[in-house]
Each structure stands twice: as C-alpha cells, then as structure tokens.
C-alpha cells in the first residue's frame, strides 16, 4: 500500500483526507473522531483501536452526565473551573455551559482529585534606557520587569488521563504584591480548598524563576477573601482528617508500656532507709570538739588608761537655817525665814 493511498477511519469507516489521519498503535482514525476524545487525553499514538473505542463510549456517557451538571461556583478567566458542590463534581472548560455540546468537557468527581498544587511561573522583560547616540542600552546592573502566571496542577484518578493544568489568569500579572497578584493568589487558595476540602495543597512561597521549580508551603493559611471570590465549604461541615485512626475503645489510651502499681498506693523509694527511732538522726560521723570551752576573757587585754570615764552629775547638798532650823535643799537664803546661808 503506497504512501498516498486512501485510508479509511477504523472508528467510523469514513475516508480520511490527505492531512486528516490520526495514527493509532494498530490503526487509523480521522480527525473528526479524534475531536471526540477527552481534551486532557495525550496518549493517542500509543493507544490501541480497542482502547480508543472504550474511551469514545465513555465520552458518550459523559454527555449524559453533563446535562445534569449544575455548577454553583466558577473560577478562572479564559479557561474556567466549574464546580457543582451539591453533587461533588467539577468541569474544566474554555467555554460557557451553553456551548458545551461540541467540547463535551469531562465531568470529574471531586473525590478523584489526588492533588491540586499552585505553580507560579515567573517571566521577566529587561528595561532599557537611551544612550547618547539615541540607541537602546541596558542599565548597569540590568533592570527587569517581572510578570507572573498562576497555574493549578491537578493529579487525578481517571482511566484516560492522569493530570492536567489550568491557568487561572488570562493575561500575565505584572509585579508581585499588586492587587491583581493578590487576587489570583487568593483565587488559587479558594479553588484548592473547595476542590480538596480538608486536604489542602501546595502553594509556592518563592517563585520558580521559570525553571520548573516548585517550592511549596502548606495551604489553608487563612487568607481573607479578596476580589469577590467567596470560599465555601461544599459539605457544610469541617472535614476530619481522613488519615486519622479512630480510637476503638472510646477512651484515651494509656501508655501500653506503663506498669501498674499492684498495691494501689504510691510506691515509696525502696532504697530509702527509715529512721527506727522516729526522731531526726544526728550525723554519726560528725565529730565534736573536745577542746571547746566557754569563751574566756582575754587576760592579756590591756585597758586604755586614757579612756574617759562617764562623769556623774554632782549630788545636790542641803543646809539647815541657823535661825529657824528649817531644812533647805538649795538656795542662798532660807525658804522659811529668809536668813542667809552661813558660809
């Protein structure tokens, strides 16, 4: 069979145009049948004809599920994430729900999400100045203007694809810490908390500088809602830790290695020696001083002969009046008769 021989689609049987063949591992498929595959599917060339037929049957069932999909939350700009919190499903699409017939976006359960992480791609443009000759020259050192894209990376449990990416912003965000930057950072937080309640995700606290690095920090940091994106818990209740192991006994578990006291009383120190006399014991090794005597005055202590002794007040001497024999304690004249004191 020649290179330019006509080929027919092994799915629908229609003739395949010159540039319309989509190769499979063991057959051919036309471009119209290829459009019916999931937009997240990327392993067509390594898929067999039977695997493609199974996926197309799944895609027909997806159309039925899409008709009953009722989103109540929407995130993103050009490519949007639609969430049906009541039934626990979500859809990622480039179009509005009224234009889903041709795209047929996959209806995925929230429980199928294995992880949801934010990656902030950084890009930069150099800023130039004008030289003396009017030409554009670089600053010394060079100056740059930085731009950022907010991309959510999903890992899912699906038989036809394992992961996909969703860029939240339509145009790149200029500058870190701006209102637009904070808006999409908050939006990413709300998407992760809504699609993976109680599990969280990873959010970089440093830029990856366009090198594919993803330095993450735990989510659920309690950012205040910004930009009108209200964070809701689709289940209405706080989610418990799914990895926490319940206590089957309903009571706090004791230490299995602790040995119980068989006597029901606090155990005394088995090495402590008791005093049989009930009195405080003196130190048996303390030695008394046999030479201890009451303190005696120093016989060699000499008194200071020049030390002044306290002076006593003179004792007052009375006198007897020679005229009336009246006793007078003091004074030069008798208190009774006025006779002067004899010398």
C-alpha positions as CSV (number, residue, x, y, z in Angstrom):
1,X,0.0,0.0,0.0
2,X,1.5,3.3,-1.1
3,X,2.1,6.4,1.0
4,X,-0.6,8.4,-0.7
5,X,-3.2,5.6,-0.8
6,X,-6.6,6.5,0.5
7,X,-7.1,5.5,4.1
8,X,-10.3,4.9,6.0
9,X,-11.1,5.6,9.7
10,X,-11.2,2.4,11.7
11,X,-13.8,4.0,14.0
12,X,-16.4,5.5,11.7
13,X,-15.4,4.0,8.4
14,X,-15.2,7.3,6.6
15,X,-12.4,8.2,4.2
16,X,-9.6,10.1,5.7
17,X,-8.3,13.2,4.0
18,X,-4.8,13.9,3.0
19,X,-3.9,15.6,6.3
20,X,-6.6,14.2,8.4
21,X,-5.2,10.9,9.6
22,X,-4.6,10.4,13.3
23,X,-2.4,7.4,13.8
24,X,-3.1,4.8,16.4
25,X,-0.9,1.9,17.6
26,X,-2.7,-0.5,15.4
27,X,-4.9,1.6,13.1
28,X,-6.1,4.9,11.8
29,X,-8.6,7.5,13.0
30,X,-10.0,10.5,11.3
31,X,-9.7,14.0,12.8
32,X,-13.4,14.2,13.4
33,X,-13.3,11.1,15.7
34,X,-10.2,12.4,17.3
35,X,-12.1,15.6,18.4
36,X,-14.4,13.4,20.4
37,X,-11.6,12.2,22.7
38,X,-11.1,13.9,26.1
39,X,-9.2,17.3,25.8
40,X,-6.9,16.0,28.5
41,X,-6.0,12.8,26.7
42,X,-2.5,12.8,25.1
43,X,-1.6,9.1,24.5
44,X,-3.4,8.6,21.2
45,X,-0.4,7.2,19.3
46,X,0.3,4.6,22.0
47,X,-3.3,3.6,22.3
48,X,-4.9,0.6,20.5
49,X,-8.0,0.7,18.5
50,X,-9.9,-1.1,21.2
51,X,-8.8,1.4,23.9
52,X,-9.9,4.3,21.7
53,X,-13.4,2.7,21.2
54,X,-13.7,2.3,25.0
55,X,-12.9,5.9,25.6
56,X,-15.4,7.1,22.9
57,X,-18.1,5.0,24.7
58,X,-17.1,6.8,28.0
59,X,-17.3,10.1,26.2
60,X,-20.9,9.4,25.2
61,X,-21.8,8.7,28.8
62,X,-20.1,11.9,29.7
63,X,-22.6,13.8,27.5
64,X,-25.4,12.4,29.6
65,X,-23.7,13.4,32.9
66,X,-23.0,16.9,31.5
67,X,-26.7,17.6,31.1
68,X,-27.4,17.1,34.8
69,X,-24.3,19.1,35.8
70,X,-25.3,22.3,37.7
71,X,-22.3,24.4,38.7
72,X,-22.7,26.9,41.6
73,X,-19.1,28.1,41.8
74,X,-16.8,29.3,38.9
75,X,-13.1,30.2,39.0
76,X,-10.7,31.5,36.4
77,X,-10.7,33.7,33.3
78,X,-10.5,32.2,29.8
79,X,-10.3,28.6,30.9
80,X,-12.7,28.2,33.8
81,X,-13.3,25.7,36.6
82,X,-17.0,25.0,37.2
83,X,-17.8,23.3,40.5
84,X,-21.1,21.5,41.5
85,X,-20.6,21.4,45.2
86,X,-24.0,19.7,45.8
87,X,-23.2,16.6,43.7
88,X,-19.4,16.8,44.3
89,X,-18.4,17.2,40.6
90,X,-16.4,19.7,38.6
91,X,-15.7,20.6,35.0
92,X,-12.8,22.5,33.3
93,X,-13.8,24.2,30.1
94,X,-12.8,27.0,27.7
95,X,-16.4,27.7,27.0
96,X,-19.6,28.7,28.9
97,X,-22.1,25.9,29.8
98,X,-24.3,26.9,26.9
99,X,-21.5,25.9,24.4
100,X,-20.5,22.6,25.9
101,X,-22.1,20.4,23.2
102,X,-19.1,20.4,20.9
103,X,-16.4,20.4,23.6
104,X,-18.0,17.8,25.9
105,X,-15.7,18.6,28.9
106,X,-15.1,15.8,31.3
107,X,-17.3,15.6,34.4
108,X,-15.0,14.6,37.2
109,X,-15.7,13.8,40.8
110,X,-14.1,15.8,43.5
111,X,-13.0,12.6,45.1
112,X,-11.0,11.7,42.0
113,X,-8.5,14.5,42.7
114,X,-5.3,13.2,44.1
115,X,-3.6,16.5,44.5
116,X,-4.0,20.2,43.5
117,X,-1.0,22.4,43.6
118,X,-0.3,26.0,42.6
119,X,2.7,26.8,40.4
120,X,3.5,30.5,39.8
121,X,5.5,30.9,36.6
122,X,7.8,33.9,36.6
123,X,8.8,35.7,33.4
124,X,10.8,39.0,33.0
125,X,11.5,41.6,30.4
126,X,14.6,43.8,30.5
127,X,14.2,47.5,30.9
128,X,16.4,49.7,28.7
129,X,17.5,53.3,28.7
130,X,18.5,55.6,25.9
131,X,22.2,56.1,25.2
132,X,24.0,59.2,24.0
133,X,23.5,58.2,20.4
134,X,19.8,57.5,20.9
135,X,20.2,53.8,20.8
136,X,18.7,51.4,23.4
137,X,21.2,50.4,26.1
138,X,21.0,48.3,29.2
139,X,21.2,49.6,32.7
140,X,24.2,48.7,34.8
141,X,23.3,46.5,36.5
142,X,20.4,45.4,34.3
143,X,16.9,46.1,35.3
144,X,13.8,43.9,34.7
145,X,10.1,44.0,34.9
146,X,8.6,40.8,36.2
147,X,5.4,39.0,35.2
148,X,3.6,36.0,36.7
149,X,1.1,33.3,35.7
150,X,-0.9,31.3,38.2
151,X,-1.2,27.7,37.1
152,X,-3.0,24.9,39.0
153,X,-1.6,21.5,38.5
154,X,-4.1,18.6,39.0
155,X,-3.3,14.9,39.5
156,X,-6.5,12.8,39.1
157,X,-7.6,9.2,39.2
158,X,-9.0,8.7,35.7
159,X,-8.6,5.8,33.3
160,X,-7.8,8.0,30.3
161,X,-5.6,10.8,31.8
162,X,-3.5,11.3,35.0
163,X,-3.0,15.1,35.2
164,X,-3.8,18.4,33.6
165,X,-3.1,22.1,34.1
166,X,-5.3,25.1,34.4
167,X,-4.0,28.7,34.1
168,X,-6.3,31.0,36.2
169,X,-5.3,34.3,34.7
170,X,-5.9,35.2,31.1
171,X,-3.1,37.8,30.8
172,X,0.2,37.7,32.8
173,X,0.2,39.6,36.0
174,X,2.7,42.5,36.3
175,X,4.6,42.8,39.6
176,X,4.5,40.8,42.9
177,X,2.2,42.0,45.7
178,X,-0.1,44.0,43.4
179,X,-3.9,43.8,43.7
180,X,-4.0,41.5,40.6
181,X,-1.3,39.3,42.0
182,X,-3.2,39.0,45.4
183,X,-6.5,38.4,43.6
184,X,-5.2,35.3,41.7
185,X,-3.3,34.0,44.7
186,X,-6.5,34.2,46.7
187,X,-8.4,32.6,43.9
188,X,-6.0,29.7,43.8
189,X,-6.4,29.2,47.6
190,X,-10.2,29.0,47.2
191,X,-10.0,26.5,44.3
192,X,-7.7,24.2,46.3
193,X,-9.8,24.5,49.5
194,X,-13.0,23.9,47.5
195,X,-11.9,21.0,45.4
196,X,-9.8,19.3,48.1
197,X,-11.6,20.2,51.4
198,X,-9.6,19.1,54.4
199,X,-6.7,18.0,52.3
200,X,-5.2,21.3,51.1
201,X,-2.5,21.5,48.5
202,X,0.8,23.2,47.9
203,X,1.4,26.9,47.3
204,X,4.9,28.2,46.5
205,X,6.3,30.9,48.8
206,X,9.1,31.5,46.3
207,X,9.0,32.0,42.5
208,X,10.3,29.2,40.3
209,X,12.1,31.7,38.0
210,X,10.9,29.8,35.0
211,X,13.0,26.7,35.8
212,X,10.2,24.4,36.7
213,X,10.9,24.6,40.4
214,X,8.0,24.4,42.8
215,X,8.9,25.5,46.3
216,X,5.7,24.9,48.3
217,X,4.2,25.8,51.7
218,X,1.1,24.3,53.3
219,X,-2.2,25.7,52.3
220,X,-5.2,26.7,54.5
221,X,-3.3,29.7,55.9
222,X,-6.5,31.7,56.4
223,X,-6.3,34.4,53.7
224,X,-9.1,36.8,53.8
225,X,-11.4,36.6,50.7
226,X,-10.4,39.2,48.0
227,X,-11.8,40.1,44.6
228,X,-15.3,38.7,45.4
229,X,-14.2,35.1,45.4
230,X,-16.1,33.6,48.4
231,X,-14.6,30.5,49.8
232,X,-17.3,27.9,50.6
233,X,-17.2,24.5,52.2
234,X,-19.3,22.3,49.8
235,X,-20.0,19.9,52.5
236,X,-21.2,22.4,55.2
237,X,-19.1,20.8,58.0
238,X,-15.5,20.8,58.9
239,X,-13.7,17.9,57.3
240,X,-11.9,15.5,59.6
241,X,-8.5,14.2,58.9
242,X,-9.1,11.2,56.6
243,X,-5.8,9.7,57.7
244,X,-6.5,9.9,61.5
245,X,-7.0,6.5,63.1
246,X,-10.1,6.3,65.4
247,X,-9.8,5.0,69.0
248,X,-11.8,1.8,69.1
249,X,-12.2,1.9,72.9
250,X,-13.7,5.4,73.0
251,X,-11.4,6.4,75.8
252,X,-8.0,7.9,75.9
253,X,-5.5,5.2,75.5
254,X,-3.0,4.6,78.3
255,X,0.7,4.1,77.8
256,X,0.9,0.3,76.9
257,X,4.4,0.2,78.4
258,X,3.4,1.7,81.8
259,X,3.5,-0.9,84.6
260,X,0.6,-0.7,87.0
261,X,1.1,-0.5,90.8
262,X,-0.3,-3.8,92.3
263,X,-0.7,-2.3,95.7
264,X,-2.9,0.6,94.7
265,X,-0.8,3.1,96.7
266,X,2.1,5.3,95.7
267,X,5.2,3.3,95.8
268,X,7.9,4.5,98.2
269,X,11.5,4.6,97.2
270,X,12.7,1.0,98.0
271,X,16.2,2.3,98.7
272,X,15.2,4.9,101.2
273,X,16.2,3.9,104.8
274,X,13.6,4.6,107.5
275,X,14.5,6.0,111.0
276,X,13.5,3.3,113.6
277,X,13.6,5.8,116.4
278,X,11.1,8.3,115.0
279,X,13.5,11.2,115.6
280,X,15.8,13.0,113.4
281,X,19.1,11.3,113.3
282,X,22.2,13.1,114.0
283,X,25.1,12.8,111.7
284,X,27.0,9.8,113.2
285,X,30.2,11.0,111.5
286,X,30.1,14.5,112.9
287,X,33.0,14.9,115.4
288,X,32.7,17.1,118.5
289,X,35.5,19.4,119.5
290,X,36.8,18.1,122.9
291,X,38.6,21.3,123.5
292,X,35.5,23.5,123.2
293,X,35.3,25.8,126.3
294,X,33.2,28.7,127.2
295,X,34.7,31.8,125.9
296,X,37.0,33.4,128.5
297,X,38.0,37.0,128.7
298,X,41.4,37.7,127.3
299,X,43.7,38.1,130.3
300,X,46.2,40.0,128.2
301,X,43.8,42.6,127.1
302,X,45.0,45.9,128.4
303,X,42.7,48.7,129.4
304,X,43.2,52.1,127.9
305,X,44.3,54.4,130.8
306,X,43.4,57.4,128.8
307,X,39.8,56.3,128.1
308,X,37.5,58.8,129.6
309,X,35.0,57.5,132.1
310,X,31.5,58.8,132.1
311,X,31.1,61.7,134.6
312,X,28.4,61.5,137.2
313,X,26.2,64.5,137.9
314,X,27.1,66.3,141.3
315,X,24.8,65.4,144.1
316,X,22.9,68.5,145.4
317,X,23.7,69.2,149.2
318,X,21.1,70.9,151.5
319,X,21.7,73.2,154.5
320,X,20.0,74.0,157.9
321,X,18.9,77.5,158.7
322,X,20.8,78.7,161.9
323,X,17.8,80.9,162.8
324,X,14.7,78.7,162.4
325,X,16.4,75.3,161.9
326,X,14.5,74.8,158.6
327,X,16.0,72.3,156.1
328,X,16.8,73.9,152.7
329,X,17.8,71.8,149.7
330,X,19.3,74.7,147.8
331,X,19.5,78.4,147.6
332,X,21.4,81.1,149.5
333,X,18.5,82.2,151.7
334,X,16.2,80.2,153.9
335,X,12.9,79.4,152.4
336,X,11.1,79.9,155.7
337,X,12.6,83.0,157.3
338,X,14.9,84.4,154.7
339,X,18.1,84.1,156.8
340,X,21.2,84.0,154.5
341,X,23.1,80.7,154.3
342,X,26.1,80.5,156.5
343,X,29.4,80.1,154.9
